[in-house]
């Protein structure tokens, strides 16, 4: 905004700050109307299904860290009465920076190579 107020042409401002002319016009309109460029609230209703999920998940993960996404979804339905998809549960876990690594004591996968790597097959 300072560059525009100093009289720098809008084309130069858009090029210097790598924004479109439409964006610059929208910002100028907001500046004139409100006097600042603070973020507007996100439109739409707040999420209902995941409202308490972020608060309840850490305690659940402390006791059931190896549960699958489907099991975590079933647990959340039992606790809250709200059904969430595995994708929603995965995003909630990601927001908590939770990694879903396998247990160390768990057996390896049953699919193993039948020969040593590089060996010729007959």
C-alpha positions, 0 to 999 in steps of 0.5 A: 500500500505504501508503494501505491500511496507514494505514486508508484504506477500499479503495473510496477507494483504488481510486477515488483510484488508479483501479484495480479492487478485484480489482487492489488485492486481488491487490497486497495478497496479493502484498505479504503473501506476498513483502513487495514489489510487484516484477514477476513474470517473463513466463510462457512460454518465451523466444523461440527464433526471434528470439534472435539477430536483434536482435544480427545485424540492425544489421550486415545493415541497414548493408549491405542497408538497402533489402532488403524484409521478405521478403528480410530473412526469407530472409537470416535463414533462411540465417544461422540456419536459423530461419524468421520471418514478415515480421510478426516481421521488421517487429517486430524492425526496429521495436524497433531504431527502423529506418525503412524509407524508400525510396532517394532515387535510386529512380524514382517510382511508375508510377501518376501522375495523368493530369491536373493536380489540379482539372482537369475531366474530359470 
